[in-house]
Amino acid sequence: MTVNFVHKSVLLRESVDWIVTDPKGIYVDCTLGGAGHSHAIAEELDPEGLLIGIDQDEDAIMAASKRLEDAACKVKIVHSNFRNLGTILEGLNLQEVDGIFFDLGVSSYQLDTPERGFSYMHDGPLDMRMDQEGKLTAADVVNTYKEEDLADLIYKYGEERWSRRIAQFIVEKRKEKPLRTTSDLVSVIKAAIPKKARQDGPHPAKRTFQAIRIEVNDELKILDSTMETAVKHLKKGGRIGVITFHSLEDRIIKQSFKRMAKGCICPPERPVCVCGHKPELKKLKEFIPSETELEDNPRARSARLRGAIKI
């Protein structure tokens, strides 16, 4: 089966130029997708170089495997979640690598494939699982969570001001019949948000869909610990790069990098350092898309690449 995994890679040149420092090195793409970034990284590597691609989406694995067939370097593709990064590297007998990359966005392929259930613009089943073998679906969330829990997650993960009202409307609607499709959910959200509030800003369902997707895939809870694992497995001088797409994940990455770039963590009132904590990262960098890229790919507007170097 051939998967047409169409996706425009965001901040492509900036990512590759930042991550790749040694053409004979070992690089890990923790969010392989359709291999847009990975293919560009592979083009910079010698035959002795190694590219490791990780993804939990079976469609992505199939598409990436095909895309990377012409790579001159060695390639290893792993079907897994990047939360298992440490275990994956240990399984490959690798203690340290030269660069680790993450693109935390949902791919255009996932958004534009209705049956995956990620998009509020296309009708499809309420799924939203990046790992199709995962147990929790968006339908489970909207049809089984208590009203208070629904409201909390929509507010916390979607930063949606109408979260309580949306949760109330969802619970009322599911009493009649379960919500099964993305259109079912969009209709309820539109009904819940006052008409005047719907006229301004992004699509009224955007924040709620983001929140449910984050819940289904447990996206935020694993980020901070995964950053620590990634930095632990970087060589001295190795680089990490992370592309974020919304303020919640960007805040986690920014704070994680800042914490690991800090030396002493003793309380400020202590006159002498007793913690012995040493900084692990330096040169915290930030890149945003150029105007040219935004014209070519409007979905890149909220993207931000954060980078750091292992000390």
N, C-alpha and C positions, 0 to 999 in steps of 0.2 A: 504493500500500500504506500503511495506517495502522498505526502502531506505538503500542501502549498502554504508553507509557513511564511507569509509575507509580513515583513516588519521592517520599518526604517529605524536603524540604530541611531540613538540620540548621542550627541557629543562624541561621535566615533573617533575622529582624529585626536581630539583632546585626551580621550581615554587611553588610546594606544600609545601616544607619545609619552604620556605620564607613566604608564605601567611598565612598558618594555625598556629595559636598560641593558640587557645582555642577550644577544641573539642565540646564545647556546644555553640559556637559562630555562627554568621551569616556571610556568605560569598557570594559574587556576582561574577559570571563569566559573564563578559559583552560580550564575544564572544564565546558562547556556542559550536558552531560547532557540531561535532559528540560526544561531551561530554568526550573527552579524559582527559583533565585537570579536568573537573568537577567530573568525576567518581573517579579520584585519590583523589580529595579534599574530596568527600563524604566518601571515605573509612577511612578518618582520623576523621570524625565527629561522635559524640554520637547521639542517637535518638532525643535528645533535640535540636541538631544543625540544622541549616537551610541553604540550598544551593539554591540560586536564579540564574537561567540561563537565559541569554538574547541573542536572535539572530534574525536577520531580514530575514534569509533564511529558507523557509518553509521545505526544505529537511533536513536541520540541526535540526530543531525543532522535526520532526518526528523521526529521527535517535536517537537524544539525549533522547527523551522521553522513547524510548525502552531501551536504554543503562542504564538509571538511574532507571529502575524498581526495581532493587535489592538493591538500596541505603537504608541504615539503618536510615539515617537522614531524616528530612523533606525536600521536594524538591518543588520548585515553578519555572515553566518554563514560560517565557514571550516572545511572538512574537513581537519584536520591535527593533529599532535601539538604540545602546547605547547612542546616543545623548540625548535620553529621560530618562537617568538614574535617574535624580532627580525626575521627575514625576512618574516614576515606583516605586521608593522607598516610595514616599509620598502616592501613591495609595495603598501600602501595609502597611501603617501606621508605617513605619520605618524611624526614624530620623538618626540613626547611625548604622553602621555595623562594623564587625571585620576585614574584608579584602575584597579588590576589585581587580579583575584580568582581564587583557586584553591580547589577543593574536591577533596581528594585521595582521597576515599573511593570504593569501588565502589558503584554505584547499586543500589537495591533491585530495579530492573528487571533488572539484570545478574545479581544473586544469585538472583532468583526465576524466571529463564528457564533451564530445565534445559539446553537445547541450547547455551547459551553456556559451560557447563562450569565456572562459578565456584563453585558451591555444593556443599558436602559433605552438604547436607540433601536434595538432589534428584539422581536419577540422570540423567546426560547424558554426552556425549562429553568426553574430557579435552582441552579447548580453552583457555579462559581468556584468549584474545586480546581486548583492548579494541579494537584495530584489526583487523577481520576479514580485512584483506588482509595482515596480518603473517605472516611465514614460520614463526616458532617457535611451537609449541603446547605445552601441558602434556604431551601424549602424547610429544612429542619429548624433553622434559626427562626424564621418568621412564623412558623406554625406551632412551635412547641415552647419557645422561651416565654417566661412570664413578662407581663407588660412592663414592669419596673426594670427588669434586666434588659429588655429590648430598648427601652428609652435610654438607659445608661450607656449601652454600647454604641447606639446611634450618635449620642452626644460626645462620648469619649473618642471614638474612632472616626466619626464623620464631622465632628465640630458643627453639628447641625442644631441651630437654635430652636427648631420646631420638633425636636426629638420626642418630647413627651406626647405631643399631639399626634405625631406620626405613629408612635407605638400604640396609642389608644385606638386610632383608626384601624391599624392592622389587626389588633385583637378583636375589635368589633366585627370586622369583615370576615375573619376566619371562623367566627361562630356560625356564619351562614354556610361557608364551605372553605376548605383549605386553599391557600394561595399556591398555585402551581407554576405560574409562568412569570417572566419578567414584566409582561404587560399588566398582569394582575397587580403586581407590587407597585408599578409606576402609577397606575390608576388610583390606588389607595393613597400614595404619597401626594399626588396632585390634589386629591380631595382634602387631605389634611392641612396642606399649606395654604393660607389665605391667598386669594387671587392677586392682591396687590404685591405680596411678597414674592409671588412666582414670576412677576414681570421683570424683575431685576436679577442680574447675576447669572450664574451657570444654570444648567438644566436642574429643575427642582429635585430630581431623583439622584443627582450626582453624589451628594454627601452620604445619603443613606446606603446607596449601593457600595460606596467605598467602605463604609463601616461594616457592612455585612460580609464583604469580601475579606476584609482584614480578620474578622472573627472566624470565618470558615477556614482560612489558611493559617491562622495563628501567626500572622505576619510580624507583629511588633514585639511580642514577648521574647522572640528568639534573637532579635537584632543585637542587643548589647552584648550578650554572652558570645554570639558568633563573631563579633568584632574582636573580642579578646582572644578567641581561638585563632582567628586569622593572623593577628599580630604576633602571637606566640610562635606561629609556624613560618614567619617571614625571616629570611636571612638578614644579617646586618646590612643596611643599605637597601633592603627590599622595599617594595612599594605596595600600598593598598589604595584602591580607588573604589568609591561607592557613588552610584547615581541614584538620587532620590527624586520623588515626584510630588510629595506633599509634606506639609510642615511637620506632621507627627513623626514620620520616619526620619526626616532631615534633622529634627531636634535631637533625636536619639543618637544619630551618627555624629553630629557635631559635638554633643556632650561627651560621648564615648571617646572620641579622638582627643578632646581637650583634657579629659581625665588622664588618659594614657600619656599625654605630652607633659604632664605636670610632674614635678619632682616631689619635694616635701609635701606631705598631706597632714602634717601635725596641726593642731588648733593654733590660730594666729597668736594667742596669748603665750604660747611656749617660746621662751627666748632661744632655745637650742633644739635643733632637729633630733628627734629620737626614733622616728619611724623608719628611717633608712630607705624610704621609697625613692626609686630612681625613675626618671622619665623613660618611656619606651618608644615614643614617637617624636619626630621633629618635622619642620617645614609643612605645617598644615596648609593645604592649598584648596582653592575653591574656583570652579569654572562654571560659566553659564553659557547657553547657546548664543551664537552670533545672530545678528539680524537676518543674515542670509539663510541660516539654518531654519529660523523661525518662519520665514517666508515659504521655504520648501516643505517644512513639517510643523504645522501649528501645534501638534500634540507635544512638541518639545518645550512648550512655553514654560511649564513649571519645573522642568528638569534642572538639576544642580549636581555637579560632580565634586565630591570632596575627596581629597587625597592626602596621604601622609607617608613619611619615610621611617622605617625601623632604625632606631639608634643602635 
